[in-house]
Amino acid sequence: MKHFYIPTDLHCEPLTSTRSLADFPVANRRLRDWQNERLASLGSREVAQPHDADFFLQEGAWISLADLKAAFTRRQALVSPKGELIAAWVWNDGCLQGDAFETRDSFAVRFPWDLLRVNEEIIGNLSEDRIDGEVHPLAVVEGRLHLGKGSRILPGVFIEGNVVIGESCKIGPNCYLRGSTSIGDKCHVGNAVEIKNSILLNGTSVGHLTYLGDSILGAKVNFGAGTITSNLRHDGGNHRSLVNNELVDTGRRKLGVIIGDGVHTGINTSFYPGRKMAAKSSTLPGEVVRKDVPPPAG
């Protein structure tokens, strides 16, 4: 038995213009690597596997261990409540085996904000600390913390909930990190910054006087002082985002910003909730971002 990925038309704008969603880091590892680990863990279990069929898994999908085991045991396809194919058994004659069963715990990762859901699950389920860096005695950690080599948590930092921080990062002084947040390598989170339920990729700096909630920042992003993201609609409804000129329901009541690689914001930039910025774009000081920001000209 072999397993393969089902190719899918992943929506890559603007955050993932330089990487597929399957290769995007969540909890500081590629989504594809998390998926492979789950397949490997199941292979070590006593689950009968046919020799005349191959197992196909949607590229970039997030599948729970319970659903993965059920798919192996039942020999059935797995679909999301939206009818999206997540996994399937295909026999040598090319036919799918059995009927599909529906799951609410597994889902197709089709848009950048779906990565937040994966990140929340992985970090929310951390069961132990892994501290390879330095935590100052005047910092407070209430939750599980993974801290990479060479990273420093400075005085006055308050971490509430589970957080993952990569290598060679500087966190603080006097900032507030809330779960479930993952921060990549060589990042800086500075004074009077609050970050909640967000993903930051390598080399990103959120230096001072910023609120970042339910958001994704690409690699080498720099937030100017006083950059503020809004993450909640006044009417409390789900956020919708423009994709290929169509509004898509994100399924999220709280959604901040989706920021591509190499973006710089001017000081005191303010974001409407659910807005996106293409890679290498920028804002002016004091700018209010009401609509998605396209790639820079040229």
Secondary structure, 3 states (H helix, E strand, C coil): CCEEEECCCCCCCCCCCCCCHHHCEECCEEHHHHHHHHHHHHHCCCCCCCCCEEEEEECCCECCHHHHHHHHHHCCEEECCCCCEEEEEEECCCCECCCEEECCCCECCCCHHHHHHHHHHHHHCCCCCEECCEECCCCEEECCEEECCCCEECCCCEEECCEEECCCCEECCCCEEECCEEECCCCEECCCCEEECCEECCCCEECCCCEEECCEECCCCEECCCCEECCECCCCCCCEEEECCEEEECCCCECCEEECCCCEECCCCEECCCEEECCCCECCCCCEECCCECCCCC
